Every structure is written in C-alpha cells, then in structure tokens.
Amino acid sequence: MKKFILCLAISAISVAHAQFTVSLTSSDLKNGDEAYLYTLNGSKDVLSSKAVKNSSGWMFKVPASYMGMMRVYIPQGNNSINLISENKDVNVGFKMKANKISDIEYKDDSNRIMNEVQDVLRKKEVILPALYQMNEYYTTGSPFKTAMNQEIERLSQNMSYDAASHPFISYYNSNYKRFLVQDATSKANTEDDVVNFISGSSEMLESSSLLKPILISYLNNAPKATVSGSIDKLLSNLNIETARGQTVLSEFIEIFDTYEMEDLKKKYLAEATSLKCTINDRLAGTISTNKNVEMGATFQNYTFTNAFNTTAKSIYDVKADKKVILFWASTCSHCEEEIPKIIEKYAQLKAQNIQVIGLSTDADKEKYENRIKDLPWINDAEIRGWNSSYAEKYNVHATPTYFVLDKNNKIIAKPEHVGDLIKFLNLK
C-alpha cells in the first residue's frame, strides 16, 4: 500500500482572524449591480467574496486577516479597481465616465499612501528625467522654470510614511526597489540573494504581486546554458512539498507556458503531476487547466453567453466532423492578420463539415459586435476581457489561440498559427 506524504506547511504567522470591510461608493451605477472582490496568491486572483450594490455602493466583508493586493472587479464596463489591504477597513469612492471608472478617491490611509507612493515612483521613472532635460532651456526665475524646479525637488525626495504602521506598503516598496528596479545606485542581486529572499520572505510575498516578476528576472539573469539548474536550485531550496514551493513551481509552469518554453514546461509539469503529497490549490489549478487542453483530452464544454450565427447553446451542441476553437479579440493585431486567411478558406471548411467557434476576449461590446459582422462563423463573448471564464478554463495566455476538435470533442491539434491550421486541415 502506498504511503502518501503530507506536504509540509509554511509556518503560519500567528494572528487573530480579524474581520475588516472593503467599501466602494459611487452614485453612477444602478442598484443591483454585482461586484467581486479578489485577493492574490502569486499572480493569481482568488475570489474572496461578491456583493450586490445598494443605495450607497458595495460593501465586502472579509472574515480573515489579510495583508496584500486586492482587486474589485465590476462587470459593468469590465472595470477593475486595484487596492491594498493592511488588515484594516478599506474605503474608496469613484465616478463613472462613458461606462469607465474615473476620479478614484482613496479614503483610507493605507490606500491613500500607497497610491501617492506609486504615483511618485511612476513620475520618477518617466517624468523626472524629462524635467531635467527641459530645465536648461528655460530662463531662471521664469514662472515655468520655477514650477519645474519645485516638481523636480518634490520628485527627487523619498516620500515618508510610518513603516511600522504600514507594514505591507513598506514590504512592497522596499522589495520592489531591491529586486525590480535597476539603476546606477542599485547593487546587483546574486542568484543566492533571490533564492534566500523567496525562501525566507513572509507570507506577504504571495499577496504582493512581486513573486512572478521576481521569478522572471531570476530566469533572465540565469546563465542560458544552465537555466534549468538555476530553477532546480530554487525549487530544491524551497522544497516543492511545501505550499510556497508548489506556488513557485506553479508560477514557473505558467511562465514557461506564456513564453512558449515548451521543454521546460513539460519537465516541471511532469514534476508537479508526479508529486505524491497533498497539493495546494494553486498548483492543483495549474495541473488541472493544463490537463484540460492536452492532446487527446476531451475539450471541456462551454455554455454560450450570447452566441451569433447559431442556435446552439454550447460547444457540445454544435454538430460537426471537426470544430476549430478560436480565441481572439478585435483589438489583437495578430488576429487581424490571421482571421482574413480563415475567412478565405471558410467555404472549404463548411464543405468538409468543419465549424469554427470564436470565443472573444474583448472588453468593449461595441467594438466586438462591429467586428463580428464580418465573421461568418459562430462567435460568443462574455465582454469581460481577460476576466472571461474561458481564459482560465482553457489555459489561454494569448490571442489568437487555436484548438481543433474531432466530432467527439477530443483535442486533435493545437496549431500555433493560421498556417499550421490550414496545413492540418488540408485546405488548399
């Protein structure tokens, strides 16, 4: 009888589970509109709760302590508001213009300070160098030069706040500067610096949004000939039978998937699937979404939201000898290059009883509906951009993405581009 080893848990910081609330107020939306609150695990949003708008706005109740990034998603207009939590009440107001969020007012100290710090950092990176260049062209004492000098002085200073009172803001900004900002004054991080930081960091690493960019930086700085060795070094130090080790392994697999590093993805996905211990939700999700779209797998069904050019209610209801599933968007330049070539071959596709089903990652309903007027095949969209449910379900990281299914909805090809699709289907 096989023994199943229980995965080692990261030592939890002992904190009282204190409930806090996240309040959003806007007078520009109708009662009844839903919104969703997400916390963060690495680079993945985790649904925390949902709320229905009342006369004053939305209020989310968070039952457990949490320090880190949060996001409120409002399906109307595909809007999002990024926030932070320091285990204290969050209070934000905003307005809507042309169905888009504007004029955000951060009313709680944590989000107000974080927004101000981030605003100064962005301006330091983008505007400050330009101000220095422009400054020499203006006469001393002129109103514009005086104002410019004041802005240069403001942006050159570090914004002060009480780090002890704002532990997440301090954690985020200090480690962002340490690992993700490269300038003449920065000391280059060694491989061991990164390994030790990821291994020894608090639980705020997973909730900070820093993990994935730090891992990408780690890969970029690893010797190309031994990149797999650098990955193994980090994973061995973390131990992939721990929650953090599994989260990092999951992040690596998804990075390899996004950047089409197929050999590395295969190696570490195999490592993940061979684990005999309890697997955390993050890694289990990565394994599951990859399993959904591997060659020979039955493509998971999807119920249409508002399909055009069909009376079918779902992918499975579409009867054809083969189905081409196309993930695309009206704003995708590569899609605009490839879609006309499918249109050219559409008569041949129909003659062979091959149906095309387009699932769009558009967020703008008007742009989407204008584009599909020229597309002769089945199209559907949730109008939620990359928040669309099928992006996660079918492990879609970019558009266009293709799958070819047989009549039993099994995946028989995953063409990389339209040329591969045409060749696989023997279109002339």
C-alpha positions as CSV (number, residue, x, y, z in Angstrom):
1,M,0.0,0.0,0.0
2,K,1.4,3.4,-1.0
3,K,2.1,5.9,1.7
4,F,1.1,9.4,0.8
5,I,3.3,12.0,2.4
6,L,1.6,15.1,3.7
7,C,3.1,18.3,2.3
8,L,5.0,20.4,4.7
9,A,3.1,23.6,5.5
10,I,4.8,27.0,5.6
11,S,4.9,28.2,9.2
12,A,1.9,30.5,9.7
13,I,2.3,33.8,11.5
14,S,0.0,33.6,14.5
15,V,-2.5,36.4,14.1
16,A,-6.0,36.8,15.3
17,H,-8.5,36.5,12.5
18,A,-9.9,40.0,12.4
19,Q,-12.7,40.9,10.0
20,F,-12.4,44.1,8.0
21,T,-14.6,45.6,5.3
22,V,-13.9,46.9,1.8
23,S,-16.4,49.7,0.9
24,L,-16.8,51.2,-2.6
25,T,-19.2,54.1,-3.2
26,S,-20.4,55.6,-6.5
27,S,-23.6,57.4,-7.4
28,D,-23.3,56.5,-11.1
29,L,-24.4,52.8,-11.0
30,K,-27.8,51.2,-10.7
31,N,-28.9,49.3,-7.7
32,G,-28.4,45.6,-8.1
33,D,-25.1,45.7,-10.0
34,E,-22.7,42.9,-8.7
35,A,-19.0,43.3,-8.0
36,Y,-16.4,40.8,-7.0
37,L,-13.5,41.1,-4.5
38,Y,-10.3,39.2,-5.2
39,T,-7.2,38.7,-3.1
40,L,-3.9,37.5,-4.5
41,N,-1.9,34.3,-4.5
42,G,1.3,34.8,-6.5
43,S,0.0,36.1,-9.8
44,K,-3.5,34.5,-9.5
45,D,-6.6,36.3,-8.3
46,V,-8.5,34.4,-5.7
47,L,-12.2,35.2,-5.3
48,S,-12.9,36.4,-1.8
49,S,-16.5,37.5,-1.9
50,K,-19.1,39.2,-4.0
51,A,-21.5,42.0,-3.2
52,V,-24.6,43.5,-4.7
53,K,-24.8,47.3,-5.0
54,N,-27.2,49.0,-2.7
55,S,-28.1,52.7,-2.4
56,S,-24.6,53.6,-1.0
57,G,-22.4,51.3,-3.0
58,W,-20.8,47.9,-2.3
59,M,-19.5,46.6,1.0
60,F,-17.5,43.4,1.1
61,K,-16.9,41.6,4.4
62,V,-13.5,39.9,4.7
63,P,-13.6,37.4,7.5
64,A,-9.9,36.6,7.9
65,S,-6.8,38.7,8.3
66,Y,-5.1,39.6,5.0
67,M,-2.2,41.9,4.0
68,G,-1.6,42.4,0.3
69,M,-3.0,43.3,-3.0
70,M,-6.7,43.2,-3.7
71,R,-8.9,43.8,-6.8
72,V,-12.5,44.7,-7.1
73,Y,-14.0,43.7,-10.5
74,I,-17.2,45.3,-11.7
75,P,-18.6,43.5,-14.7
76,Q,-20.4,46.6,-16.0
77,G,-17.9,48.2,-18.4
78,N,-15.3,45.5,-17.5
79,N,-13.9,47.8,-14.7
80,S,-11.4,47.0,-12.0
81,I,-10.0,48.9,-9.1
82,N,-6.7,47.8,-7.6
83,L,-6.4,48.1,-3.8
84,I,-4.3,47.0,-0.9
85,S,-5.2,45.7,2.5
86,E,-3.3,46.1,5.7
87,N,-5.9,44.2,7.6
88,K,-7.9,47.4,8.1
89,D,-11.1,48.8,6.7
90,V,-10.7,50.0,3.1
91,N,-12.9,52.9,1.8
92,V,-12.9,54.1,-1.8
93,G,-15.1,56.4,-3.8
94,F,-15.2,56.8,-7.6
95,K,-17.1,58.2,-10.6
96,M,-18.1,56.7,-13.9
97,K,-17.5,58.4,-17.3
98,A,-18.5,56.7,-20.5
99,N,-19.0,53.4,-18.5
100,K,-15.4,53.6,-17.3
101,I,-14.1,54.3,-13.7
102,S,-12.6,57.7,-13.2
103,D,-11.8,60.1,-10.3
104,I,-10.9,57.4,-7.8
105,E,-10.7,58.8,-4.2
106,Y,-8.8,56.6,-1.7
107,K,-10.2,57.5,1.7
108,D,-8.4,55.1,4.0
109,D,-4.8,55.8,5.0
110,S,-3.3,52.6,3.5
111,N,-4.6,53.0,0.0
112,R,-4.1,56.8,0.0
113,I,-0.4,56.4,1.0
114,M,0.1,53.5,-1.4
115,N,-1.4,55.5,-4.3
116,E,0.7,58.6,-3.5
117,V,3.9,56.5,-3.3
118,Q,3.2,54.7,-6.5
119,D,2.4,58.0,-8.3
120,V,5.7,59.5,-7.2
121,L,7.6,56.3,-8.3
122,R,6.0,56.3,-11.7
123,K,6.8,60.0,-12.2
124,K,10.4,59.5,-11.0
125,E,10.9,56.8,-13.7
126,V,9.1,58.6,-16.5
127,I,8.8,62.3,-15.9
128,L,11.8,63.3,-13.8
129,P,14.5,62.5,-16.5
130,A,12.5,64.6,-19.0
131,L,12.2,67.5,-16.5
132,Y,16.0,67.6,-16.0
133,Q,16.4,67.8,-19.8
134,M,13.8,70.5,-20.3
135,N,15.0,72.6,-17.3
136,E,18.1,74.0,-19.0
137,Y,16.1,75.6,-21.8
138,Y,14.2,77.9,-19.6
139,T,15.3,81.2,-18.0
140,T,16.0,81.3,-14.3
141,G,13.1,83.0,-12.5
142,S,10.6,82.4,-15.2
143,P,7.2,81.0,-13.8
144,F,7.5,77.8,-15.8
145,K,11.1,77.1,-14.6
146,T,10.2,77.9,-11.0
147,A,7.3,75.4,-11.2
148,M,9.5,72.9,-12.9
149,N,12.2,73.2,-10.2
150,Q,9.5,72.7,-7.5
151,E,8.4,69.5,-9.2
152,I,12.0,68.3,-9.6
153,E,12.6,68.8,-5.9
154,R,9.3,67.1,-4.9
155,L,10.0,64.0,-7.1
156,S,13.6,63.8,-6.0
157,Q,12.7,63.2,-2.4
158,N,11.6,59.9,-0.9
159,M,8.0,60.0,0.3
160,S,8.0,59.5,4.1
161,Y,5.4,57.4,6.0
162,D,5.4,55.4,9.2
163,A,6.7,52.0,8.0
164,A,5.7,50.3,11.3
165,S,2.1,51.4,10.8
166,H,2.1,50.3,7.2
167,P,3.9,47.0,7.0
168,F,2.6,45.9,3.6
169,I,3.4,49.3,1.9
170,S,6.9,49.1,3.4
171,Y,7.4,45.4,2.3
172,Y,6.1,46.1,-1.2
173,N,8.1,49.2,-1.9
174,S,11.4,48.1,-0.4
175,N,11.4,44.8,-2.2
176,Y,10.2,46.3,-5.5
177,K,13.1,48.7,-5.4
178,R,15.5,45.9,-4.3
179,F,14.7,43.3,-6.9
180,L,12.9,45.1,-9.8
181,V,14.5,48.5,-10.2
182,Q,17.9,48.6,-11.9
183,D,19.8,51.8,-11.8
184,A,23.4,53.0,-11.2
185,T,22.9,53.1,-7.4
186,S,21.5,49.6,-7.1
187,K,23.6,46.7,-6.1
188,A,23.1,43.7,-8.5
189,N,21.3,40.8,-6.8
190,T,23.0,37.4,-7.0
191,E,21.2,34.2,-7.6
192,D,21.6,33.4,-3.9
193,D,20.1,36.8,-2.9
194,V,16.9,35.9,-4.8
195,V,16.8,32.3,-3.5
196,N,17.2,33.4,0.1
197,F,14.6,36.2,-0.3
198,I,12.0,33.9,-1.7
199,S,12.8,31.2,0.8
200,G,12.8,33.4,3.8
201,S,10.2,36.0,3.0
202,S,6.9,36.4,4.9
203,E,3.5,35.4,3.6
204,M,3.2,38.9,2.0
205,L,5.3,37.6,-0.9
206,E,2.4,35.6,-2.2
207,S,0.0,38.5,-1.8
208,S,2.3,41.3,-3.0
209,S,2.2,40.7,-6.9
210,L,6.1,40.7,-6.7
211,L,6.6,36.9,-7.0
212,K,6.1,36.5,-10.7
213,P,8.2,39.5,-11.9
214,I,11.0,38.5,-9.5
215,L,10.9,34.9,-10.9
216,I,11.0,36.3,-14.5
217,S,14.0,38.5,-13.5
218,Y,15.6,35.4,-11.9
219,L,15.2,33.5,-15.2
220,N,16.5,36.4,-17.3
221,N,19.7,36.6,-15.2
222,A,20.3,32.9,-15.0
223,P,23.1,31.5,-17.3
224,K,21.3,30.4,-20.5
225,A,23.2,27.1,-20.6
226,T,22.1,26.2,-17.1
227,V,18.7,27.9,-16.6
228,S,17.2,24.5,-15.6
229,G,19.9,24.2,-12.9
230,S,19.0,27.7,-11.5
231,I,15.3,26.6,-11.4
232,D,16.2,23.3,-9.6
233,K,18.4,25.2,-7.1
234,L,15.5,27.5,-6.1
235,L,12.9,24.7,-6.0
236,S,15.3,22.4,-4.0
237,N,15.8,25.3,-1.5
238,L,12.1,25.8,-1.1
239,N,11.1,22.1,-1.2
240,I,8.2,21.5,-3.6
241,E,6.3,19.6,-0.8
242,T,5.7,23.0,0.9
243,A,3.0,25.4,-0.1
244,R,5.5,28.1,-1.2
245,G,7.5,25.6,-3.2
246,Q,4.3,24.5,-5.0
247,T,3.2,28.1,-5.6
248,V,6.6,28.9,-7.1
249,L,6.5,25.7,-9.2
250,S,3.1,26.7,-10.5
251,E,4.3,30.2,-11.4
252,F,7.3,28.7,-13.3
253,I,5.0,26.4,-15.3
254,E,2.7,29.3,-16.2
255,I,5.7,31.5,-17.2
256,F,7.0,28.7,-19.5
257,D,3.5,28.3,-21.0
258,T,3.2,32.1,-21.7
259,Y,6.6,32.4,-23.2
260,E,6.3,29.1,-25.2
261,M,9.3,27.4,-23.4
262,E,7.8,24.0,-24.1
263,D,10.7,21.8,-22.9
264,L,10.9,23.5,-19.5
265,K,7.1,23.5,-19.2
266,K,7.0,19.7,-19.9
267,K,9.8,19.0,-17.4
268,Y,8.3,20.9,-14.5
269,L,4.7,20.0,-15.2
270,A,5.7,16.3,-15.1
271,E,7.4,17.1,-11.7
272,A,4.2,18.6,-10.5
273,T,2.0,15.8,-11.6
274,S,4.3,13.1,-10.0
275,L,4.0,14.6,-6.5
276,K,2.6,12.1,-4.0
277,C,1.9,14.6,-1.3
278,T,-1.1,16.9,-0.7
279,I,-1.1,19.6,-3.4
280,N,-2.2,23.1,-2.7
281,D,-5.0,24.8,-4.6
282,R,-2.7,26.9,-6.7
283,L,-0.7,24.0,-8.1
284,A,-3.8,21.8,-8.4
285,G,-5.3,24.5,-10.6
286,T,-2.3,24.7,-12.9
287,I,-2.2,20.9,-13.3
288,S,-6.0,20.9,-14.0
289,T,-6.0,23.6,-16.6
290,N,-3.1,22.0,-18.5
291,K,-4.8,18.6,-18.3
292,N,-7.9,20.2,-19.8
293,V,-6.1,21.1,-23.0
294,E,-3.5,18.4,-23.5
295,M,-3.6,16.4,-26.8
296,G,-6.3,13.7,-26.8
297,A,-8.2,15.3,-23.9
298,T,-11.9,15.9,-24.2
299,F,-12.3,19.6,-24.5
300,Q,-14.4,20.9,-21.6
301,N,-17.8,22.2,-22.7
302,Y,-18.7,25.8,-22.6
303,T,-22.2,27.2,-22.5
304,F,-22.6,30.3,-24.7
305,T,-23.5,33.6,-23.3
306,N,-24.9,35.4,-26.4
307,A,-23.8,33.4,-29.5
308,F,-24.0,34.8,-33.0
309,N,-24.6,32.7,-36.2
310,T,-26.0,29.7,-34.3
311,T,-29.0,28.4,-32.3
312,A,-26.7,26.0,-30.4
313,K,-26.5,26.6,-26.6
314,S,-22.9,25.3,-26.1
315,I,-19.8,24.0,-27.8
316,Y,-21.1,20.4,-27.5
317,D,-24.4,21.3,-29.1
318,V,-22.5,22.3,-32.3
319,K,-22.5,19.2,-34.5
320,A,-19.6,18.9,-37.0
321,D,-17.0,16.4,-38.1
322,K,-14.4,18.8,-36.7
323,K,-14.5,22.1,-34.7
324,V,-12.0,24.8,-34.8
325,I,-12.0,26.7,-31.5
326,L,-10.5,30.2,-32.0
327,F,-9.7,32.5,-29.1
328,W,-9.4,36.0,-30.4
329,A,-10.1,39.7,-29.9
330,S,-11.0,42.7,-32.1
331,T,-8.0,44.6,-30.5
332,C,-5.5,41.8,-31.3
333,S,-3.2,42.8,-34.2
334,H,-2.1,39.1,-34.8
335,C,-5.8,38.1,-35.0
336,E,-6.4,40.8,-37.7
337,E,-3.5,39.3,-39.7
338,E,-4.8,35.7,-39.4
339,I,-8.6,35.9,-39.4
340,P,-8.8,37.1,-43.1
341,K,-7.0,33.9,-44.1
342,I,-9.6,31.8,-42.3
343,I,-12.4,33.7,-44.0
344,E,-10.8,32.9,-47.3
345,K,-11.0,29.2,-46.5
346,Y,-14.4,29.2,-44.9
347,A,-16.2,27.8,-47.9
348,Q,-13.8,24.8,-47.9
349,L,-14.3,24.4,-44.1
350,K,-18.1,24.3,-44.5
351,A,-17.8,21.8,-47.4
352,Q,-15.8,19.5,-45.1
353,N,-18.3,19.9,-42.2
354,I,-15.8,21.8,-40.2
355,Q,-17.2,24.5,-37.9
356,V,-15.4,27.5,-36.5
357,I,-16.3,28.7,-33.0
358,G,-14.8,32.0,-31.9
359,L,-14.6,32.9,-28.3
360,S,-13.5,36.5,-27.8
361,T,-11.5,38.2,-25.0
362,D,-12.9,41.6,-26.0
363,A,-13.9,44.0,-23.2
364,D,-15.7,46.6,-25.5
365,K,-19.1,45.3,-26.6
366,E,-19.4,47.9,-29.4
367,K,-16.0,47.0,-31.0
368,Y,-16.7,43.3,-30.7
369,E,-20.1,43.5,-32.3
370,N,-18.9,45.7,-35.1
371,R,-16.1,43.2,-35.9
372,I,-18.2,40.0,-35.8
373,K,-20.5,41.4,-38.5
374,D,-17.8,40.3,-41.0
375,L,-17.2,36.9,-39.4
376,P,-19.3,34.1,-40.9
377,W,-18.8,31.6,-38.1
378,I,-20.1,31.1,-34.6
379,N,-19.0,33.8,-32.2
380,D,-19.5,34.4,-28.5
381,A,-18.1,36.7,-25.9
382,E,-18.6,37.5,-22.2
383,I,-17.3,41.0,-22.8
384,R,-15.1,40.6,-19.8
385,G,-11.7,40.8,-21.4
386,W,-9.1,38.5,-19.8
387,N,-11.6,38.1,-16.9
388,S,-13.6,35.9,-19.3
389,S,-14.2,32.5,-17.7
390,Y,-12.8,30.6,-20.7
391,A,-9.3,32.3,-20.5
392,E,-8.6,30.4,-17.3
393,K,-10.6,27.3,-18.2
394,Y,-8.7,26.6,-21.4
395,N,-5.3,27.9,-20.3
396,V,-5.3,30.8,-22.8
397,H,-2.5,33.3,-22.4
398,A,-2.5,35.0,-25.8
399,T,-4.6,35.6,-28.9
400,P,-5.1,34.0,-31.4
401,T,-5.1,30.6,-29.8
402,Y,-6.4,27.6,-31.8
403,F,-7.7,24.1,-30.8
404,V,-9.0,21.6,-33.3
405,L,-11.6,19.0,-32.0
406,D,-12.9,15.9,-33.6
407,K,-16.7,15.1,-33.7
408,N,-16.4,13.7,-30.1
409,N,-14.9,17.0,-28.9
410,K,-11.4,15.5,-28.3
411,I,-8.4,17.7,-29.0
412,I,-6.6,16.5,-32.1
413,A,-4.5,19.5,-32.9
414,K,-3.2,22.8,-31.3
415,P,-2.0,24.8,-34.2
416,E,0.4,27.6,-33.3
417,H,-0.8,29.9,-36.1
418,V,-3.2,30.0,-39.0
419,G,-0.6,28.4,-41.4
420,D,-0.4,25.3,-39.2
421,L,-4.3,25.3,-39.0
422,I,-4.6,25.4,-42.8
423,K,-2.0,22.7,-43.2
424,F,-3.5,20.4,-40.6
425,L,-7.0,20.6,-42.2
426,N,-5.6,20.0,-45.7
427,L,-7.1,23.2,-47.0
428,K,-5.9,24.3,-50.5
